[in-house]
Amino acid sequence: MYNLHSKLGFGKHIGMPIWVIAVHDPTYIDWCIQNIDDFAIDELEDLELLPIYHSFSDNNPDALNRMREKIASSPEMYKSNLPTPFLVSEYFAEKGYDFYLENFKPLMNKYYKYKEATLNVNNIKLENLRHQDLRDDSWDSSERYTFDDTINDAFEGDYSNYSNID
């Protein structure tokens, strides 16, 4: 089970936080949920609130110039030129979630809406994973806590402690 800040452990975006993939390549998350058995994201709906990076240039051409001006005015803060599309995931991952929300979100206006089928599959997987976690944590009768275990715990496993009992 993943959350916004979990790092992906496989595939073309390996090592990237889920939120970075969501703003750069949200269709990949869609694909993962639909095709990978144990892939589910807790709070998937929150990813829909993040504007996708592609909207930065596609639907808001002046935003690119505003961002370049902003970077030029505070190079020490940004410590980088505006990334190319090939480096954007690494750039956002390095700068962090709060940096993205503060500096990029206001300039973007396009959001990705996950398919209803994807949301349903994700919810089913989350429920199954939560039940699996409960089963994994449940008490196994083959691992009984015996009377001898109680005595060992009481006397800290030290035989010399037994001799002091009257």
Buried (B, 14 or more C-beta within 10 A) or exposed (E): BBEBEBBBEEEEBEEBBBBBBBBBBBEBBBBBBEEEEEBBBBEBEBBBEBBBBBBBEEEBEEBEEEBEEBBEEEEEEBEEEBBEEEEBBBBBBEBBBEBBBEBBEEBBBEBBEBEEEBBEBBEEBBEBBEEEEEEEEEEEEEEEEEEEEEEBEEBEEEEEEEEEEE
